[in-house]
Amino acid sequence: MTYTPEMLEELKVLCLFNLATTQEGIKVHSSTADPAKVAATQRLHERGLLTQPDGGYLTGLGHDAAVQAQGLLTILTTAPVTT
């Protein structure tokens, strides 16, 4: 299984959240945001990961997913270890 462009866009949205606090959400403006980001945000809401169709806050499941997404991004962007 490979990541689809839609999945990658959803991962990008999950990486926008500040995991240090539950009091900070995001707002994706449908009039100004990239349509792919708007659609990804809507899909995450439909899956129960976000509280609002245009972003809002992470749900419990959304927080778990964002932790995983951001952790993967950290691993992939860290310089390789040479021995």
PDB file with one MODEL, atoms N, CA, C and O in Angstrom:
MODEL        1
ATOM      1  N   MET A   1       0.847  -1.180   0.000  1.00  0.00           N
ATOM      2  CA  MET A   1       0.000   0.000   0.000  1.00  0.00           C
ATOM      3  C   MET A   1       0.892   1.242   0.000  1.00  0.00           C
ATOM      4  O   MET A   1       1.899   1.297   0.705  1.00  0.00           O
ATOM      5  N   THR A   2       0.514   2.217  -0.785  1.00  0.00           N
ATOM      6  CA  THR A   2       1.266   3.468  -0.832  1.00  0.00           C
ATOM      7  C   THR A   2       0.362   4.620  -0.428  1.00  0.00           C
ATOM      8  O   THR A   2      -0.864   4.502  -0.445  1.00  0.00           O
ATOM      9  N   TYR A   3       0.975   5.722  -0.067  1.00  0.00           N
ATOM     10  CA  TYR A   3       0.214   6.919   0.270  1.00  0.00           C
ATOM     11  C   TYR A   3      -0.337   7.540  -1.004  1.00  0.00           C
ATOM     12  O   TYR A   3       0.388   7.715  -1.984  1.00  0.00           O
ATOM     13  N   THR A   4      -1.610   7.867  -0.984  1.00  0.00           N
ATOM     14  CA  THR A   4      -2.223   8.573  -2.104  1.00  0.00           C
ATOM     15  C   THR A   4      -1.979  10.068  -1.912  1.00  0.00           C
ATOM     16  O   THR A   4      -1.637  10.497  -0.810  1.00  0.00           O
ATOM     17  N   PRO A   5      -2.149  10.861  -2.960  1.00  0.00           N
ATOM     18  CA  PRO A   5      -2.030  12.314  -2.788  1.00  0.00           C
ATOM     19  C   PRO A   5      -2.995  12.854  -1.730  1.00  0.00           C
ATOM     20  O   PRO A   5      -2.668  13.801  -1.015  1.00  0.00           O
ATOM     21  N   GLU A   6      -4.181  12.252  -1.631  1.00  0.00           N
ATOM     22  CA  GLU A   6      -5.160  12.692  -0.634  1.00  0.00           C
ATOM     23  C   GLU A   6      -4.664  12.398   0.778  1.00  0.00           C
ATOM     24  O   GLU A   6      -4.811  13.226   1.678  1.00  0.00           O
ATOM     25  N   MET A   7      -4.078  11.218   0.970  1.00  0.00           N
ATOM     26  CA  MET A   7      -3.535  10.866   2.289  1.00  0.00           C
ATOM     27  C   MET A   7      -2.392  11.801   2.675  1.00  0.00           C
ATOM     28  O   MET A   7      -2.296  12.237   3.822  1.00  0.00           O
ATOM     29  N   LEU A   8      -1.532  12.101   1.711  1.00  0.00           N
ATOM     30  CA  LEU A   8      -0.418  13.010   1.994  1.00  0.00           C
ATOM     31  C   LEU A   8      -0.929  14.382   2.408  1.00  0.00           C
ATOM     32  O   LEU A   8      -0.364  15.010   3.304  1.00  0.00           O
ATOM     33  N   GLU A   9      -1.982  14.849   1.771  1.00  0.00           N
ATOM     34  CA  GLU A   9      -2.558  16.145   2.130  1.00  0.00           C
ATOM     35  C   GLU A   9      -3.138  16.091   3.542  1.00  0.00           C
ATOM     36  O   GLU A   9      -3.019  17.057   4.296  1.00  0.00           O
ATOM     37  N   GLU A  10      -3.761  14.979   3.904  1.00  0.00           N
ATOM     38  CA  GLU A  10      -4.296  14.818   5.258  1.00  0.00           C
ATOM     39  C   GLU A  10      -3.162  14.802   6.285  1.00  0.00           C
ATOM     40  O   GLU A  10      -3.290  15.390   7.359  1.00  0.00           O
ATOM     41  N   LEU A  11      -2.065  14.140   5.963  1.00  0.00           N
ATOM     42  CA  LEU A  11      -0.908  14.143   6.860  1.00  0.00           C
ATOM     43  C   LEU A  11      -0.368  15.553   7.042  1.00  0.00           C
ATOM     44  O   LEU A  11       0.018  15.937   8.146  1.00  0.00           O
ATOM     45  N   LYS A  12      -0.339  16.321   5.963  1.00  0.00           N
ATOM     46  CA  LYS A  12       0.119  17.714   6.055  1.00  0.00           C
ATOM     47  C   LYS A  12      -0.767  18.516   6.999  1.00  0.00           C
ATOM     48  O   LYS A  12      -0.268  19.309   7.797  1.00  0.00           O
ATOM     49  N   VAL A  13      -2.078  18.314   6.914  1.00  0.00           N
ATOM     50  CA  VAL A  13      -2.997  19.034   7.803  1.00  0.00           C
ATOM     51  C   VAL A  13      -2.742  18.624   9.251  1.00  0.00           C
ATOM     52  O   VAL A  13      -2.693  19.482  10.133  1.00  0.00           O
ATOM     53  N   LEU A  14      -2.580  17.341   9.507  1.00  0.00           N
ATOM     54  CA  LEU A  14      -2.324  16.883  10.877  1.00  0.00           C
ATOM     55  C   LEU A  14      -1.027  17.458  11.436  1.00  0.00           C
ATOM     56  O   LEU A  14      -0.899  17.645  12.646  1.00  0.00           O
ATOM     57  N   CYS A  15      -0.074  17.737  10.566  1.00  0.00           N
ATOM     58  CA  CYS A  15       1.202  18.298  11.012  1.00  0.00           C
ATOM     59  C   CYS A  15       1.112  19.792  11.311  1.00  0.00           C
ATOM     60  O   CYS A  15       2.075  20.374  11.810  1.00  0.00           O
ATOM     61  N   LEU A  16      -0.013  20.416  11.020  1.00  0.00           N
ATOM     62  CA  LEU A  16      -0.191  21.836  11.325  1.00  0.00           C
ATOM     63  C   LEU A  16      -0.530  22.089  12.793  1.00  0.00           C
ATOM     64  O   LEU A  16      -0.378  23.211  13.276  1.00  0.00           O
ATOM     65  N   PHE A  17      -0.982  21.072  13.495  1.00  0.00           N
ATOM     66  CA  PHE A  17      -1.449  21.252  14.869  1.00  0.00           C
ATOM     67  C   PHE A  17      -0.294  21.317  15.854  1.00  0.00           C
ATOM     68  O   PHE A  17       0.704  20.609  15.720  1.00  0.00           O
ATOM     69  N   ASN A  18      -0.455  22.185  16.849  1.00  0.00           N
ATOM     70  CA  ASN A  18       0.493  22.301  17.948  1.00  0.00           C
ATOM     71  C   ASN A  18       0.102  21.264  18.999  1.00  0.00           C
ATOM     72  O   ASN A  18      -0.929  21.396  19.658  1.00  0.00           O
ATOM     73  N   LEU A  19       0.921  20.245  19.148  1.00  0.00           N
ATOM     74  CA  LEU A  19       0.600  19.165  20.080  1.00  0.00           C
ATOM     75  C   LEU A  19       0.908  19.505  21.530  1.00  0.00           C
ATOM     76  O   LEU A  19       0.581  18.735  22.433  1.00  0.00           O
ATOM     77  N   ALA A  20       1.529  20.645  21.755  1.00  0.00           N
ATOM     78  CA  ALA A  20       1.864  21.048  23.121  1.00  0.00           C
ATOM     79  C   ALA A  20       0.640  21.532  23.893  1.00  0.00           C
ATOM     80  O   ALA A  20       0.689  21.654  25.116  1.00  0.00           O
ATOM     81  N   THR A  21      -0.453  21.807  23.188  1.00  0.00           N
ATOM     82  CA  THR A  21      -1.665  22.291  23.846  1.00  0.00           C
ATOM     83  C   THR A  21      -2.905  21.772  23.130  1.00  0.00           C
ATOM     84  O   THR A  21      -2.899  21.559  21.917  1.00  0.00           O
ATOM     85  N   THR A  22      -3.967  21.573  23.904  1.00  0.00           N
ATOM     86  CA  THR A  22      -5.248  21.193  23.300  1.00  0.00           C
ATOM     87  C   THR A  22      -6.123  22.419  23.066  1.00  0.00           C
ATOM     88  O   THR A  22      -7.232  22.306  22.543  1.00  0.00           O
ATOM     89  N   GLN A  23      -5.625  23.585  23.451  1.00  0.00           N
ATOM     90  CA  GLN A  23      -6.401  24.823  23.356  1.00  0.00           C
ATOM     91  C   GLN A  23      -6.154  25.586  22.061  1.00  0.00           C
ATOM     92  O   GLN A  23      -6.681  26.685  21.882  1.00  0.00           O
ATOM     93  N   GLU A  24      -5.365  25.022  21.161  1.00  0.00           N
ATOM     94  CA  GLU A  24      -5.029  25.699  19.912  1.00  0.00           C
ATOM     95  C   GLU A  24      -5.475  24.834  18.741  1.00  0.00           C
ATOM     96  O   GLU A  24      -5.045  23.688  18.603  1.00  0.00           O
ATOM     97  N   GLY A  25      -6.340  25.392  17.902  1.00  0.00           N
ATOM     98  CA  GLY A  25      -6.805  24.675  16.723  1.00  0.00           C
ATOM     99  C   GLY A  25      -6.324  25.346  15.454  1.00  0.00           C
ATOM    100  O   GLY A  25      -5.434  26.196  15.484  1.00  0.00           O
ATOM    101  N   ILE A  26      -6.924  24.954  14.332  1.00  0.00           N
ATOM    102  CA  ILE A  26      -6.606  25.580  13.053  1.00  0.00           C
ATOM    103  C   ILE A  26      -7.905  25.969  12.358  1.00  0.00           C
ATOM    104  O   ILE A  26      -8.974  25.452  12.680  1.00  0.00           O
ATOM    105  N   LYS A  27      -7.800  26.872  11.417  1.00  0.00           N
ATOM    106  CA  LYS A  27      -8.934  27.292  10.595  1.00  0.00           C
ATOM    107  C   LYS A  27      -8.458  27.270   9.154  1.00  0.00           C
ATOM    108  O   LYS A  27      -7.495  27.954   8.807  1.00  0.00           O
ATOM    109  N   VAL A  28      -9.122  26.491   8.312  1.00  0.00           N
ATOM    110  CA  VAL A  28      -8.793  26.414   6.894  1.00  0.00           C
ATOM    111  C   VAL A  28      -9.885  27.168   6.149  1.00  0.00           C
ATOM    112  O   VAL A  28     -11.018  26.698   6.047  1.00  0.00           O
ATOM    113  N   HIS A  29      -9.542  28.323   5.638  1.00  0.00           N
ATOM    114  CA  HIS A  29     -10.510  29.178   4.953  1.00  0.00           C
ATOM    115  C   HIS A  29     -10.738  28.671   3.537  1.00  0.00           C
ATOM    116  O   HIS A  29      -9.813  28.651   2.725  1.00  0.00           O
ATOM    117  N   SER A  30     -11.962  28.264   3.241  1.00  0.00           N
ATOM    118  CA  SER A  30     -12.260  27.700   1.923  1.00  0.00           C
ATOM    119  C   SER A  30     -12.097  28.711   0.805  1.00  0.00           C
ATOM    120  O   SER A  30     -11.901  28.322  -0.346  1.00  0.00           O
ATOM    121  N   SER A  31     -12.173  29.997   1.112  1.00  0.00           N
ATOM    122  CA  SER A  31     -12.051  31.015   0.070  1.00  0.00           C
ATOM    123  C   SER A  31     -10.599  31.332  -0.279  1.00  0.00           C
ATOM    124  O   SER A  31     -10.329  31.865  -1.354  1.00  0.00           O
ATOM    125  N   THR A  32      -9.664  31.012   0.610  1.00  0.00           N
ATOM    126  CA  THR A  32      -8.264  31.370   0.358  1.00  0.00           C
ATOM    127  C   THR A  32      -7.303  30.187   0.381  1.00  0.00           C
ATOM    128  O   THR A  32      -6.211  30.277  -0.181  1.00  0.00           O
ATOM    129  N   ALA A  33      -7.679  29.091   1.012  1.00  0.00           N
ATOM    130  CA  ALA A  33      -6.771  27.942   1.134  1.00  0.00           C
ATOM    131  C   ALA A  33      -6.762  27.118  -0.148  1.00  0.00           C
ATOM    132  O   ALA A  33      -7.691  27.173  -0.954  1.00  0.00           O
ATOM    133  N   ASP A  34      -5.700  26.364  -0.308  1.00  0.00           N
ATOM    134  CA  ASP A  34      -5.586  25.431  -1.420  1.00  0.00           C
ATOM    135  C   ASP A  34      -6.759  24.447  -1.353  1.00  0.00           C
ATOM    136  O   ASP A  34      -7.036  23.901  -0.285  1.00  0.00           O
ATOM    137  N   PRO A  35      -7.449  24.211  -2.470  1.00  0.00           N
ATOM    138  CA  PRO A  35      -8.597  23.294  -2.460  1.00  0.00           C
ATOM    139  C   PRO A  35      -8.256  21.898  -1.934  1.00  0.00           C
ATOM    140  O   PRO A  35      -9.100  21.254  -1.310  1.00  0.00           O
ATOM    141  N   ALA A  36      -7.048  21.429  -2.175  1.00  0.00           N
ATOM    142  CA  ALA A  36      -6.655  20.111  -1.669  1.00  0.00           C
ATOM    143  C   ALA A  36      -6.603  20.104  -0.144  1.00  0.00           C
ATOM    144  O   ALA A  36      -6.967  19.110   0.485  1.00  0.00           O
ATOM    145  N   LYS A  37      -6.151  21.208   0.453  1.00  0.00           N
ATOM    146  CA  LYS A  37      -6.103  21.313   1.913  1.00  0.00           C
ATOM    147  C   LYS A  37      -7.516  21.400   2.492  1.00  0.00           C
ATOM    148  O   LYS A  37      -7.802  20.804   3.530  1.00  0.00           O
ATOM    149  N   VAL A  38      -8.391  22.139   1.823  1.00  0.00           N
ATOM    150  CA  VAL A  38      -9.788  22.244   2.261  1.00  0.00           C
ATOM    151  C   VAL A  38     -10.436  20.863   2.250  1.00  0.00           C
ATOM    152  O   VAL A  38     -11.110  20.482   3.206  1.00  0.00           O
ATOM    153  N   ALA A  39     -10.230  20.114   1.165  1.00  0.00           N
ATOM    154  CA  ALA A  39     -10.817  18.778   1.049  1.00  0.00           C
ATOM    155  C   ALA A  39     -10.237  17.826   2.094  1.00  0.00           C
ATOM    156  O   ALA A  39     -10.968  17.024   2.675  1.00  0.00           O
ATOM    157  N   ALA A  40      -8.938  17.910   2.333  1.00  0.00           N
ATOM    158  CA  ALA A  40      -8.300  17.048   3.330  1.00  0.00           C
ATOM    159  C   ALA A  40      -8.850  17.326   4.724  1.00  0.00           C
ATOM    160  O   ALA A  40      -9.095  16.400   5.498  1.00  0.00           O
ATOM    161  N   THR A  41      -9.041  18.585   5.034  1.00  0.00           N
ATOM    162  CA  THR A  41      -9.580  18.967   6.337  1.00  0.00           C
ATOM    163  C   THR A  41     -10.999  18.431   6.501  1.00  0.00           C
ATOM    164  O   THR A  41     -11.361  17.940   7.570  1.00  0.00           O
ATOM    165  N   GLN A  42     -11.792  18.525   5.454  1.00  0.00           N
ATOM    166  CA  GLN A  42     -13.162  18.003   5.479  1.00  0.00           C
ATOM    167  C   GLN A  42     -13.147  16.484   5.704  1.00  0.00           C
ATOM    168  O   GLN A  42     -13.930  15.968   6.502  1.00  0.00           O
ATOM    169  N   ARG A  43     -12.269  15.779   5.011  1.00  0.00           N
ATOM    170  CA  ARG A  43     -12.194  14.322   5.176  1.00  0.00           C
ATOM    171  C   ARG A  43     -11.787  13.945   6.601  1.00  0.00           C
ATOM    172  O   ARG A  43     -12.331  13.002   7.175  1.00  0.00           O
ATOM    173  N   LEU A  44     -10.833  14.679   7.169  1.00  0.00           N
ATOM    174  CA  LEU A  44     -10.419  14.397   8.547  1.00  0.00           C
ATOM    175  C   LEU A  44     -11.578  14.614   9.517  1.00  0.00           C
ATOM    176  O   LEU A  44     -11.733  13.863  10.480  1.00  0.00           O
ATOM    177  N   HIS A  45     -12.381  15.628   9.267  1.00  0.00           N
ATOM    178  CA  HIS A  45     -13.565  15.861  10.098  1.00  0.00           C
ATOM    179  C   HIS A  45     -14.557  14.708   9.945  1.00  0.00           C
ATOM    180  O   HIS A  45     -15.102  14.216  10.933  1.00  0.00           O
ATOM    181  N   GLU A  46     -14.786  14.283   8.713  1.00  0.00           N
ATOM    182  CA  GLU A  46     -15.728  13.184   8.464  1.00  0.00           C
ATOM    183  C   GLU A  46     -15.286  11.892   9.134  1.00  0.00           C
ATOM    184  O   GLU A  46     -16.123  11.063   9.490  1.00  0.00           O
ATOM    185  N   ARG A  47     -13.992  11.712   9.308  1.00  0.00           N
ATOM    186  CA  ARG A  47     -13.460  10.517   9.971  1.00  0.00           C
ATOM    187  C   ARG A  47     -13.419  10.661  11.490  1.00  0.00           C
ATOM    188  O   ARG A  47     -13.050   9.724  12.198  1.00  0.00           O
ATOM    189  N   GLY A  48     -13.798  11.825  11.982  1.00  0.00           N
ATOM    190  CA  GLY A  48     -13.834  12.029  13.420  1.00  0.00           C
ATOM    191  C   GLY A  48     -12.523  12.476  14.030  1.00  0.00           C
ATOM    192  O   GLY A  48     -12.334  12.349  15.239  1.00  0.00           O
ATOM    193  N   LEU A  49     -11.604  13.002  13.214  1.00  0.00           N
ATOM    194  CA  LEU A  49     -10.314  13.446  13.732  1.00  0.00           C
ATOM    195  C   LEU A  49     -10.306  14.922  14.093  1.00  0.00           C
ATOM    196  O   LEU A  49      -9.498  15.354  14.916  1.00  0.00           O
ATOM    197  N   LEU A  50     -11.200  15.704  13.484  1.00  0.00           N
ATOM    198  CA  LEU A  50     -11.293  17.141  13.744  1.00  0.00           C
ATOM    199  C   LEU A  50     -12.704  17.490  14.195  1.00  0.00           C
ATOM    200  O   LEU A  50     -13.667  16.821  13.820  1.00  0.00           O
ATOM    201  N   THR A  51     -12.823  18.540  15.002  1.00  0.00           N
ATOM    202  CA  THR A  51     -14.131  18.918  15.532  1.00  0.00           C
ATOM    203  C   THR A  51     -14.992  19.688  14.543  1.00  0.00           C
ATOM    204  O   THR A  51     -16.214  19.728  14.693  1.00  0.00           O
ATOM    205  N   GLN A  52     -14.380  20.301  13.531  1.00  0.00           N
ATOM    206  CA  GLN A  52     -15.127  21.123  12.573  1.00  0.00           C
ATOM    207  C   GLN A  52     -14.703  20.785  11.143  1.00  0.00           C
ATOM    208  O   GLN A  52     -13.565  20.371  10.920  1.00  0.00           O
ATOM    209  N   PRO A  53     -15.600  20.954  10.178  1.00  0.00           N
ATOM    210  CA  PRO A  53     -15.241  20.677   8.779  1.00  0.00           C
ATOM    211  C   PRO A  53     -14.124  21.574   8.246  1.00  0.00           C
ATOM    212  O   PRO A  53     -13.426  21.205   7.301  1.00  0.00           O
ATOM    213  N   ASP A  54     -13.954  22.751   8.853  1.00  0.00           N
ATOM    214  CA  ASP A  54     -12.899  23.670   8.406  1.00  0.00           C
ATOM    215  C   ASP A  54     -11.719  23.693   9.377  1.00  0.00           C
ATOM    216  O   ASP A  54     -10.943  24.649   9.395  1.00  0.00           O
ATOM    217  N   GLY A  55     -11.588  22.656  10.168  1.00  0.00           N
ATOM    218  CA  GLY A  55     -10.464  22.541  11.098  1.00  0.00           C
ATOM    219  C   GLY A  55     -10.917  22.390  12.526  1.00  0.00           C
ATOM    220  O   GLY A  55     -11.304  21.302  12.955  1.00  0.00           O
ATOM    221  N   GLY A  56     -10.870  23.477  13.263  1.00  0.00           N
ATOM    222  CA  GLY A  56     -11.239  23.408  14.672  1.00  0.00           C
ATOM    223  C   GLY A  56     -10.127  22.773  15.486  1.00  0.00           C
ATOM    224  O   GLY A  56      -8.950  23.094  15.320  1.00  0.00           O
ATOM    225  N   TYR A  57     -10.518  21.872  16.364  1.00  0.00           N
ATOM    226  CA  TYR A  57      -9.577  21.218  17.271  1.00  0.00           C
ATOM    227  C   TYR A  57      -9.467  19.737  16.933  1.00  0.00           C
ATOM    228  O   TYR A  57     -10.328  19.172  16.258  1.00  0.00           O
ATOM    229  N   LEU A  58      -8.407  19.127  17.408  1.00  0.00           N
ATOM    230  CA  LEU A  58      -8.257  17.687  17.272  1.00  0.00           C
ATOM    231  C   LEU A  58      -9.174  16.983  18.264  1.00  0.00           C
ATOM    232  O   LEU A  58      -9.315  17.424  19.405  1.00  0.00           O
ATOM    233  N   THR A  59      -9.791  15.899  17.834  1.00  0.00           N
ATOM    234  CA  THR A  59     -10.499  15.017  18.760  1.00  0.00           C
ATOM    235  C   THR A  59      -9.446  14.120  19.417  1.00  0.00           C
ATOM    236  O   THR A  59      -8.259  14.235  19.110  1.00  0.00           O
ATOM    237  N   GLY A  60      -9.864  13.245  20.300  1.00  0.00           N
ATOM    238  CA  GLY A  60      -8.917  12.304  20.894  1.00  0.00           C
ATOM    239  C   GLY A  60      -8.227  11.461  19.830  1.00  0.00           C
ATOM    240  O   GLY A  60      -7.006  11.300  19.846  1.00  0.00           O
ATOM    241  N   LEU A  61      -9.016  10.927  18.908  1.00  0.00           N
ATOM    242  CA  LEU A  61      -8.459  10.144  17.807  1.00  0.00           C
ATOM    243  C   LEU A  61      -7.562  11.007  16.928  1.00  0.00           C
ATOM    244  O   LEU A  61      -6.507  10.560  16.478  1.00  0.00           O
ATOM    245  N   GLY A  62      -7.984  12.240  16.688  1.00  0.00           N
ATOM    246  CA  GLY A  62      -7.187  13.156  15.885  1.00  0.00           C
ATOM    247  C   GLY A  62      -5.849  13.466  16.530  1.00  0.00           C
ATOM    248  O   GLY A  62      -4.828  13.554  15.848  1.00  0.00           O
ATOM    249  N   HIS A  63      -5.856  13.632  17.842  1.00  0.00           N
ATOM    250  CA  HIS A  63      -4.600  13.887  18.558  1.00  0.00           C
ATOM    251  C   HIS A  63      -3.655  12.703  18.397  1.00  0.00           C
ATOM    252  O   HIS A  63      -2.467  12.880  18.131  1.00  0.00           O
ATOM    253  N   ASP A  64      -4.189  11.493  18.560  1.00  0.00           N
ATOM    254  CA  ASP A  64      -3.359  10.299  18.383  1.00  0.00           C
ATOM    255  C   ASP A  64      -2.770  10.252  16.972  1.00  0.00           C
ATOM    256  O   ASP A  64      -1.591   9.944  16.798  1.00  0.00           O
ATOM    257  N   ALA A  65      -3.587  10.555  15.972  1.00  0.00           N
ATOM    258  CA  ALA A  65      -3.124  10.540  14.580  1.00  0.00           C
ATOM    259  C   ALA A  65      -2.078  11.623  14.336  1.00  0.00           C
ATOM    260  O   ALA A  65      -1.093  11.387  13.637  1.00  0.00           O
ATOM    261  N   ALA A  66      -2.287  12.808  14.907  1.00  0.00           N
ATOM    262  CA  ALA A  66      -1.338  13.909  14.725  1.00  0.00           C
ATOM    263  C   ALA A  66       0.003  13.589  15.383  1.00  0.00           C
ATOM    264  O   ALA A  66       1.056  13.933  14.844  1.00  0.00           O
ATOM    265  N   VAL A  67      -0.029  12.942  16.531  1.00  0.00           N
ATOM    266  CA  VAL A  67       1.218  12.526  17.191  1.00  0.00           C
ATOM    267  C   VAL A  67       1.994  11.592  16.267  1.00  0.00           C
ATOM    268  O   VAL A  67       3.203  11.744  16.095  1.00  0.00           O
ATOM    269  N   GLN A  68       1.298  10.632  15.677  1.00  0.00           N
ATOM    270  CA  GLN A  68       1.956   9.686  14.777  1.00  0.00           C
ATOM    271  C   GLN A  68       2.478  10.382  13.519  1.00  0.00           C
ATOM    272  O   GLN A  68       3.605  10.130  13.092  1.00  0.00           O
ATOM    273  N   ALA A  69       1.659  11.257  12.927  1.00  0.00           N
ATOM    274  CA  ALA A  69       2.053  11.966  11.704  1.00  0.00           C
ATOM    275  C   ALA A  69       3.267  12.852  11.951  1.00  0.00           C
ATOM    276  O   ALA A  69       4.206  12.868  11.157  1.00  0.00           O
ATOM    277  N   GLN A  70       3.240  13.583  13.052  1.00  0.00           N
ATOM    278  CA  GLN A  70       4.355  14.481  13.348  1.00  0.00           C
ATOM    279  C   GLN A  70       5.605  13.701  13.744  1.00  0.00           C
ATOM    280  O   GLN A  70       6.723  14.122  13.448  1.00  0.00           O
ATOM    281  N   GLY A  71       5.417  12.576  14.405  1.00  0.00           N
ATOM    282  CA  GLY A  71       6.558  11.724  14.739  1.00  0.00           C
ATOM    283  C   GLY A  71       7.224  11.168  13.490  1.00  0.00           C
ATOM    284  O   GLY A  71       8.451  11.146  13.392  1.00  0.00           O
ATOM    285  N   LEU A  72       6.421  10.720  12.541  1.00  0.00           N
ATOM    286  CA  LEU A  72       6.958  10.211  11.285  1.00  0.00           C
ATOM    287  C   LEU A  72       7.699  11.307  10.536  1.00  0.00           C
ATOM    288  O   LEU A  72       8.775  11.067   9.987  1.00  0.00           O
ATOM    289  N   LEU A  73       7.135  12.502  10.510  1.00  0.00           N
ATOM    290  CA  LEU A  73       7.792  13.624   9.839  1.00  0.00           C
ATOM    291  C   LEU A  73       9.149  13.920  10.484  1.00  0.00           C
ATOM    292  O   LEU A  73      10.125  14.192   9.785  1.00  0.00           O
ATOM    293  N   THR A  74       9.205  13.867  11.801  1.00  0.00           N
ATOM    294  CA  THR A  74      10.469  14.096  12.510  1.00  0.00           C
ATOM    295  C   THR A  74      11.507  13.048  12.123  1.00  0.00           C
ATOM    296  O   THR A  74      12.663  13.379  11.862  1.00  0.00           O
ATOM    297  N   ILE A  75      11.094  11.796  12.088  1.00  0.00           N
ATOM    298  CA  ILE A  75      12.016  10.721  11.718  1.00  0.00           C
ATOM    299  C   ILE A  75      12.535  10.915  10.296  1.00  0.00           C
ATOM    300  O   ILE A  75      13.729  10.766  10.040  1.00  0.00           O
ATOM    301  N   LEU A  76      11.640  11.247   9.381  1.00  0.00           N
ATOM    302  CA  LEU A  76      12.025  11.366   7.975  1.00  0.00           C
ATOM    303  C   LEU A  76      12.846  12.610   7.671  1.00  0.00           C
ATOM    304  O   LEU A  76      13.546  12.657   6.659  1.00  0.00           O
ATOM    305  N   THR A  77      12.770  13.614   8.531  1.00  0.00           N
ATOM    306  CA  THR A  77      13.514  14.850   8.270  1.00  0.00           C
ATOM    307  C   THR A  77      14.774  14.982   9.116  1.00  0.00           C
ATOM    308  O   THR A  77      15.500  15.970   9.004  1.00  0.00           O
ATOM    309  N   THR A  78      15.034  13.995   9.955  1.00  0.00           N
ATOM    310  CA  THR A  78      16.240  14.003  10.773  1.00  0.00           C
ATOM    311  C   THR A  78      17.412  13.496   9.938  1.00  0.00           C
ATOM    312  O   THR A  78      17.276  12.550   9.163  1.00  0.00           O
ATOM    313  N   ALA A  79      18.544  14.129  10.107  1.00  0.00           N
ATOM    314  CA  ALA A  79      19.735  13.722   9.357  1.00  0.00           C
ATOM    315  C   ALA A  79      20.068  12.266   9.657  1.00  0.00           C
ATOM    316  O   ALA A  79      19.959  11.825  10.801  1.00  0.00           O
ATOM    317  N   PRO A  80      20.470  11.525   8.642  1.00  0.00           N
ATOM    318  CA  PRO A  80      20.811  10.120   8.866  1.00  0.00           C
ATOM    319  C   PRO A  80      22.023   9.979   9.785  1.00  0.00           C
ATOM    320  O   PRO A  80      22.922  10.821   9.802  1.00  0.00           O
ATOM    321  N   VAL A  81      22.016   8.908  10.531  1.00  0.00           N
ATOM    322  CA  VAL A  81      23.123   8.609  11.435  1.00  0.00           C
ATOM    323  C   VAL A  81      24.174   7.854  10.637  1.00  0.00           C
ATOM    324  O   VAL A  81      23.876   6.846   9.997  1.00  0.00           O
ATOM    325  N   THR A  82      25.388   8.340  10.680  1.00  0.00           N
ATOM    326  CA  THR A  82      26.479   7.644   9.992  1.00  0.00           C
ATOM    327  C   THR A  82      27.364   6.969  11.021  1.00  0.00           C
ATOM    328  O   THR A  82      27.596   7.495  12.110  1.00  0.00           O
ATOM    329  N   THR A  83      27.850   5.804  10.659  1.00  0.00           N
ATOM    330  CA  THR A  83      28.705   5.065  11.597  1.00  0.00           C
ATOM    331  C   THR A  83      30.092   4.919  11.056  1.00  0.00           C
ATOM    332  O   THR A  83      30.950   4.325  11.709  1.00  0.00           O
TER     333      THR A  83
ENDMDL
END
